Amino acid sequence: MLELWSGPTPNGRKVSIFLEEAGLEWCWHYVDILDGDQFKPEFLALNPNNKFPVLRDPEGPDGEPITLWESGAILVYLAEKTGRFLPPSPAGRYTMLQWIMFQMAGVGPMFGQFAHFFYYAKDKIPYAIDRYRRETERLMRVMDQHLQARSYFVEETYTIADMCILPWVINRLDATPGQRPHLEAWAQRLRARPAVQRGLVAFDEKVRPEIIQGGLKGFSDEHRAVLFGAEQYRER
Ligand SMILES: N[C@@H](CCC(=O)N[C@@H](CS)C(=O)NCC(=O)O)C(=O)O
């Protein structure tokens, strides 16, 4: 059975959406990143970059087990393994990879830095907040304009590029309703799918108020040290 090390965040949810959509059998190991589970030797043996999601497939290429981290790579692996949620044409495949890289290199890091400086940082630095808010909004605009003329990121085919992006933009869309109508319509289309609904809530039993955006209550100095301070940057 496929094993997923994950938790209730956008990067975790994009993989659970795929697993639910494809109807694969999988089991979940919770990684509590506020308590430092990601630095335990057994987790670092899976991902030396101390982050979830991590996927282990006992039946990987050539029948050998494979362990993968980086959510974009995990999605590409699962889509190619199952032949599901890929565009039909070679050109479409490159367009799909383009949007996955846009999410991984742009949306994830920029939205993440905005959340960091706006919600989690103790020092509220106007320049940093403004810089990442504007970059977040710019990326939202690029996606909104792209979806003006198509139903999904890769023309009319629902692919892993959509799964990759959805969990990242829904908080922002919910926070600023009516501002990005094409992106909103796309998100509604996806959120109407039962498998997407299951994938989005797959880890919700572990949601802690302090790690959802806007929930600073209970986000302690110990948590900050784990994620943003001494524990994160300790030489190992
Ligand atoms: N680029 C990575 C990012 C993974 C990531 O940032 N994971 C977060 C949770 S969403 C994490 O595990 N953080 C723990 C830490 O940084 O110590 C991916 O897409 O898989």
The ligand as an SDF file (V2000), in Angstrom:
LIG
                    3D

 20 19  0  0  0  0  0  0  0  0999 V2000
    8.5860   22.2780   -1.8460 N   0  0  0  0  0  0  0  0  0  0  0  0
    8.1290   21.3700   -0.8360 C   0  0  0  0  0  0  0  0  0  0  0  0
    7.6740   22.1580    0.3670 C   0  0  0  0  0  0  0  0  0  0  0  0
    7.2850   21.2620    1.5070 C   0  0  0  0  0  0  0  0  0  0  0  0
    6.9720   22.0440    2.7730 C   0  0  0  0  0  0  0  0  0  0  0  0
    7.2660   23.2420    2.8990 O   0  0  0  0  0  0  0  0  0  0  0  0
    6.4210   21.3320    3.7440 N   0  0  0  0  0  0  0  0  0  0  0  0
    6.0810   21.9530    5.0090 C   0  0  0  0  0  0  0  0  0  0  0  0
    4.6270   21.6330    5.3330 C   0  0  0  0  0  0  0  0  0  0  0  0
    3.5960   22.2340    4.0440 S   0  0  0  0  0  0  0  0  0  0  0  0
    6.9430   21.3350    6.1020 C   0  0  0  0  0  0  0  0  0  0  0  0
    7.0020   20.1420    6.2130 O   0  0  0  0  0  0  0  0  0  0  0  0
    7.6230   22.1840    6.9050 N   0  0  0  0  0  0  0  0  0  0  0  0
    8.4200   21.7400    7.9930 C   0  0  0  0  0  0  0  0  0  0  0  0
    9.6940   22.5330    8.1300 C   0  0  0  0  0  0  0  0  0  0  0  0
    9.9710   23.4040    7.2920 O   0  0  0  0  0  0  0  0  0  0  0  0
   10.4230   22.2650    9.0860 O   0  0  0  0  0  0  0  0  0  0  0  0
    6.9900   20.5200   -1.3920 C   0  0  0  0  0  0  0  0  0  0  0  0
    6.2240   21.0310   -2.1960 O   0  0  0  0  0  0  0  0  0  0  0  0
    6.8820   19.3350   -1.0230 O   0  0  0  0  0  0  0  0  0  0  0  0
  1  2  1  0
  2  3  1  0
  2 18  1  0
  3  4  1  0
  4  5  1  0
  5  6  2  0
  5  7  1  0
  7  8  1  0
  8  9  1  0
  8 11  1  0
  9 10  1  0
 11 12  2  0
 11 13  1  0
 13 14  1  0
 14 15  1  0
 15 16  2  0
 15 17  1  0
 18 19  2  0
 18 20  1  0
M  END
$$$$
